[in-house]
């Protein structure tokens, strides 16, 4: 099995595990901070509060997914380098910009 195939299998599994763990941690933190269950699970909560919770949860989970996907990716170039960027600072020089 090639490294790319292993990564294609590993990334979704890692994302699902991390999503589950982060979701539990966020629910637990909300419960400790407020003494109530998270708004998405409580039908007595206002729509505004429930939507705010849903959006914040989605943003955190999406960020975790991007971080894991990038950390486990098999890119030919190191993370943060642009094509033709020899310096590693993420910027192309004038000459590199003209040829890129």
C-alpha positions as CSV (number, residue, x, y, z in Angstrom):
1,X,0.0,0.0,0.0
2,X,1.5,3.3,-1.0
3,X,1.9,6.3,1.3
4,X,-0.8,8.2,-0.6
5,X,-3.3,5.3,-0.1
6,X,-2.6,5.1,3.6
7,X,-3.0,8.8,3.9
8,X,-6.4,8.7,2.1
9,X,-7.5,6.1,4.6
10,X,-6.0,7.7,7.6
11,X,-7.2,11.3,7.2
12,X,-11.0,10.6,7.4
13,X,-10.5,8.3,10.3
14,X,-8.3,10.9,12.2
15,X,-10.8,13.6,11.3
16,X,-13.8,11.6,12.7
17,X,-11.9,10.8,15.9
18,X,-10.8,14.3,16.4
19,X,-14.3,15.7,15.6
20,X,-15.8,13.4,18.2
21,X,-13.3,14.3,20.8
22,X,-13.5,18.1,20.2
23,X,-17.3,18.0,20.2
24,X,-17.3,16.1,23.5
25,X,-14.8,18.6,24.9
26,X,-16.8,21.6,23.8
27,X,-20.1,20.1,25.2
28,X,-18.4,19.4,28.5
29,X,-16.8,22.9,28.7
30,X,-20.1,24.5,27.9
31,X,-21.8,22.5,30.6
32,X,-19.1,23.3,33.2
33,X,-19.3,27.0,32.3
34,X,-23.0,27.4,32.3
35,X,-24.4,24.5,34.2
36,X,-26.8,23.8,31.2
37,X,-26.6,21.4,28.3
38,X,-25.4,22.8,25.0
39,X,-28.1,24.8,23.2
40,X,-28.4,22.4,20.3
41,X,-29.6,19.7,22.7
42,X,-31.9,21.9,24.7
43,X,-35.2,22.8,23.1
44,X,-35.9,25.5,25.7
45,X,-33.0,27.7,24.4
46,X,-33.5,30.7,22.2
47,X,-32.9,30.3,18.4
48,X,-30.1,32.9,18.6
49,X,-28.2,31.0,21.3
50,X,-28.7,27.7,19.5
51,X,-27.5,29.1,16.2
52,X,-24.5,30.8,17.8
53,X,-23.5,27.5,19.4
54,X,-24.0,25.6,16.1
55,X,-21.9,28.1,14.2
56,X,-19.1,28.2,16.7
57,X,-19.0,24.4,16.9
58,X,-18.9,24.1,13.1
59,X,-16.1,26.6,12.8
60,X,-13.9,24.8,15.4
61,X,-14.6,21.4,13.8
62,X,-13.8,22.7,10.3
63,X,-10.5,24.2,11.6
64,X,-9.6,20.8,13.2
65,X,-10.4,19.1,9.9
66,X,-8.1,21.4,7.9
67,X,-5.3,21.1,10.4
68,X,-5.4,17.3,10.4
69,X,-5.8,17.1,6.6
70,X,-2.8,19.3,6.1
71,X,-0.7,17.6,8.8
72,X,-1.3,14.2,7.2
73,X,-1.1,15.3,3.5
74,X,1.5,13.9,1.2
75,X,2.3,17.0,-0.7
76,X,5.6,17.1,-2.7
77,X,6.4,20.5,-1.3
78,X,6.8,21.3,2.4
79,X,3.8,23.1,4.0
80,X,4.1,26.9,3.7
81,X,6.2,26.9,0.6
82,X,4.9,28.3,-2.7
83,X,5.9,26.8,-6.0
84,X,9.3,28.3,-6.8
85,X,9.8,29.7,-3.3
86,X,13.3,28.8,-2.3
87,X,13.4,31.0,0.8
88,X,10.6,29.3,2.7
89,X,9.1,32.6,3.8
90,X,6.0,32.1,1.6
91,X,6.7,34.9,-0.8
92,X,7.9,34.9,-4.3
93,X,10.7,37.2,-5.4
94,X,10.1,39.5,-8.5
95,X,11.9,37.1,-10.8
96,X,10.0,34.1,-9.4
97,X,6.7,36.0,-9.8
98,X,7.4,36.6,-13.5
99,X,8.1,33.0,-14.2
100,X,5.4,31.5,-12.0
